[in-house]
């Protein structure tokens, strides 16, 4: 639906203002995936985050990943219980730091971010995870 919405907006040259995708709309779709019980939920949520970032870097100022976006995707990975979940959560936190340093102040990690990443490492059972 999100892709179709974006296509309609793009093909209309902006005439379909009501179809203009925004950060809030992307976040709602990511949140829906994160709350689903689908096994692929964290993968899909991260793919949408990546798409958001691509659109923003190409000049779409209405779409910019923020801490809510990242926290939702990190939470999706943390609750997935997958072997790679903690590593994925950590990489997303690292990406937040990079974006923040590049000037995206809305991507600054907060206490929720750190707590969810810590939770992902705790669930991972990885040896030495608590020290890292």
N, C-alpha and C positions, 0 to 999 in steps of 0.2 A: 504494500500500500504506500509506504514511504517513497519508494522508488518511482511509483506511478505519479504520486503527488508532485515530486520534484520534476519529473519529465513534463507534466502538464504545465507547471509554472515556467520551466525553461522554454518550452515550445511556444508559449503565449507571449514571450518577450516581456514578462512581468505584468501583463494585462490581467492575469488571474491572481490578483494580490492576496485573495483569501487562501490561495494554495501555496503561498510562499513558506517554504520550510524554515523553521527557526530552531535555535538551540532547545527551546522548551518542547517542541514537537519531537525532535530526535530523542531527548531525554525520556519522554513518555514512552516511546517505542522501546528504548533500551530497558526502561524499568519494567515494561510488560514482559520482555524476554527474561530479565533477571528474576522476576517473581514466578515465572512458569516453572513447571517441574520437568521440562524438556531436558534431555541429556545434553543437547547441543546449545542450551541457553547461554552459557558463558562465551562460547565461540561466536555465536550470532551477535551478542551484545558487544563484544570486542570488535567484530567486523564493522558494526554500525559506528562505533567510536572512531575507527580508522577512516571510515568514509567521511565522517564529520570533519576530521582533521584535514583530510585531503581537500574537501570543499572550502574550508577556511583558508588553507594555504594558497588555494587558487583564486582567492579574492572575495569569497562570499562572507561578508562581515556579519550576516544574520545567523551564521552557524559557527559556534566556537565551543569546543569541549571545555567544560568547567568542572569544578570539584564535585558537583553532584553527578555529572556524567561519569567521571572516573570512579567515584565512590560506589556507584551503582554497579559498574562493570567489575570492580574489585570484589564487591560483595558477591556477585554472581559466581566468580571463580572460587572465593572462599567457601561458599556453601556447597559447591559442586563435589568437594571431597576427592577430586581427581588428583593423580600423582603430581601433575604439573601445576596444580592450583596455586601453591605458595610462590613458585617461581614466576608464574604469570602475574600474580598480585604484586610481587616485588618489582617486576619490570614496569608495570603500570605506574607504581609509585615513583619509580625513577623517571619515567616519561613526564609525570606531573612536575617534578623538580626542573627538568629541562625546559618545559613550556613556560613555567613560572619565570625562570631566569631569562628566557627569550622575550618576556614582556606580557605573557598571558597571566595577569594577576588573578583572574577568576579560576585558574587551575592550581592555586596554592593549596597544598595538602593541609588538612586540619586534623583535629584529634580523632575524628571518625575514621579518616583515611588510615592513620597509623594503627588504630585499634583493629580495624578489619584486616590489615596486612599481618599484624601480630597474630590474630586469630587464625588466619590461613596457615601461617608457619606452625602454630601450635597443633592444628589438625593434621598437618603433613606428617608428623612423626619423624621428620628428618633429623638425623643425629646432629646435634650442635645447633639446631635451629634457634633455640632460645638465646644463644650467645650472639648470633648474627644480627 
